[in-house]
Amino acid sequence: MKNKFVIYDPPMCCSSGVCGPNPDQALINLQDTLEKIRNMGAEVERYLITQSPQAFKDNPEIIRLIQEQQLKALPITTCDGKVVKTGAYPTLKEFETFINK
């Protein structure tokens, strides 16, 4: 069965966050990680709070986490609809764990 990951991103300058003169190394690493898990057969969607607010509003759990923790909750990662990590992006090892569950 194909796993579906959804990442709810904090506000960034562009859809990947890997832009400008000093891109965040964590976001560069995330791009590589996402490519690897896609190659493992996982599906990945990303939503920026500033560009896709409806995706956030459509998920009551995401709204609850943001109401409780404000933007500190972001990024939020879900796997097959279940929140698996908040406040930071998962590592490749974490994604592999989520896939193998």
C-alpha positions as CSV (number, residue, x, y, z in Angstrom):
1,M,0.0,0.0,0.0
2,K,1.3,3.4,-0.9
3,N,1.8,5.8,2.0
4,K,0.6,9.4,1.6
5,F,2.5,12.1,3.5
6,V,1.2,15.6,3.8
7,I,3.4,18.4,5.1
8,Y,1.8,21.6,6.4
9,D,4.6,24.2,6.1
10,P,5.0,27.4,7.9
11,P,5.1,30.7,6.0
12,M,8.1,30.7,3.5
13,C,9.2,32.8,0.6
14,C,8.4,30.1,-2.0
15,S,6.8,26.7,-2.2
16,S,10.0,24.8,-1.3
17,G,11.6,27.3,0.9
18,V,14.9,26.7,-1.0
19,C,15.3,30.1,-2.5
20,G,17.0,33.4,-1.9
21,P,20.7,34.0,-1.1
22,N,20.8,31.8,2.0
23,P,18.4,28.9,1.8
24,D,17.8,26.9,5.0
25,Q,19.9,23.7,5.0
26,A,17.1,21.8,6.6
27,L,14.9,22.6,3.6
28,I,17.6,21.5,1.2
29,N,17.9,18.3,3.1
30,L,14.1,17.9,3.1
31,Q,14.0,18.2,-0.7
32,D,16.5,15.3,-1.0
33,T,14.6,13.2,1.6
34,L,11.3,13.7,-0.1
35,E,12.8,12.6,-3.4
36,K,14.1,9.4,-1.7
37,I,10.7,8.6,-0.2
38,R,8.9,9.2,-3.5
39,N,11.3,6.7,-5.0
40,M,10.3,4.3,-2.3
41,G,6.7,4.6,-3.6
42,A,5.3,7.2,-1.1
43,E,3.1,10.1,-2.2
44,V,4.0,13.5,-0.8
45,E,1.9,16.7,-0.8
46,R,3.1,20.0,0.7
47,Y,0.9,23.0,1.7
48,L,2.2,26.5,2.7
49,I,0.0,28.2,5.2
50,T,0.2,31.4,3.2
51,Q,-0.5,29.8,-0.2
52,S,-3.0,27.0,0.7
53,P,-4.9,28.1,3.8
54,Q,-7.9,26.0,2.8
55,A,-5.8,22.8,3.2
56,F,-5.2,23.8,6.8
57,K,-8.8,24.8,7.4
58,D,-10.0,21.5,6.0
59,N,-8.1,19.5,8.6
60,P,-9.5,19.9,12.2
61,E,-6.4,18.3,13.8
62,I,-4.1,20.7,12.0
63,I,-6.2,23.7,13.1
64,R,-6.3,22.4,16.7
65,L,-2.5,22.0,16.8
66,I,-2.0,25.6,15.5
67,Q,-4.5,27.0,17.9
68,E,-2.7,25.3,20.8
69,Q,0.9,25.9,19.7
70,Q,0.6,28.7,17.2
71,L,3.2,28.6,14.4
72,K,5.5,26.6,16.6
73,A,3.5,23.6,15.6
74,L,4.6,24.0,12.0
75,P,5.8,22.1,10.1
76,I,3.2,19.4,10.7
77,T,3.6,16.1,8.9
78,T,0.9,13.5,8.5
79,C,1.1,10.0,7.2
80,D,-2.1,8.5,5.9
81,G,-4.1,11.2,7.7
82,K,-2.5,10.8,11.1
83,V,-0.2,13.4,12.6
84,V,3.3,11.9,12.9
85,K,5.5,14.9,13.7
86,T,5.1,18.5,14.6
87,G,7.6,21.4,14.9
88,A,10.3,20.0,12.6
89,Y,10.6,18.1,9.4
90,P,11.0,14.3,9.7
91,T,14.4,12.8,8.9
92,L,14.8,10.1,6.2
93,K,15.0,7.5,9.0
94,E,11.7,8.8,10.5
95,F,10.0,8.7,7.1
96,E,11.2,5.1,6.7
97,T,9.8,4.2,10.1
98,F,6.4,5.7,9.1
99,I,6.5,3.8,5.8
100,N,7.3,0.5,7.5
101,K,4.4,0.7,10.0
